[in-house]
Amino acid sequence: MNTEQLFDQSLARVLARQRDGRAFFEAFYDAFVAASPEVARKFRHTDMERQQSMLRKSFYHLLSFYASSNADYYLDRVAISHNRMHYGIRPQLYDLWLETLIATLWRFDARCDDATELAWRLVMAPGIVYMKFHYDRTGIVGLNSGSVSGDA
């Protein structure tokens, strides 16, 4: 079975399941905020229901980036808004984000195994690299032209 099939089947399973009355993205955010005092501070005054909605949207844009190798306008804006000069989401927090996502995956997907985990990591990796890359940039670095487009 290929990466996309493993990922898609697992995603369908986790989205169809609740644990302790929580859906997948809710449980992920609970775990992510609890994983680090820095993350907890970043989300201290955040409307978590709205944030979870934004996570779902961003998650699907990360999937699109994996499939197309091209960032869309939304992912570009998220990358810049999370950089050093705006929200200041340090690159290490993306690693914690991924590890928390994987831990949540194991809690929600009863059929999760090493191959499934690897599929999730492979699908998420390009978007995470893209986000981390833009931490110290003031504009979007285009993959096709190699140039930096206007400041955000």
C-alpha angles and dihedrals in degrees: 000000000000130000095258093050093049092047095045094048092047093047090053090052096049094046091051094053136075127198121197089350092303129117120225099266093044091051090046093054092046089054094042094052090046092049097072139017088221091057091046090054092049090055098037096111098028127123095235095197089057091043092054089051090051090048091055090050093047091046091058091047088054088053090051090050089053091050098044105025086225128106116224126216093269095054090045091055092047091050092053096041090054095048128110094273097050124028092353097222101178117222091245090063090063088058089052089046091055094045090050091048090052093047088051090048090056090051094050105036110066089188094051114133136161093281091052092048090050090050091054091048092049093048094047097041101079093052093045091050088050092052094046092047092059095052093099097031128097095205141022117284107220116227093208102044100027089223132118115248121214124312116272 
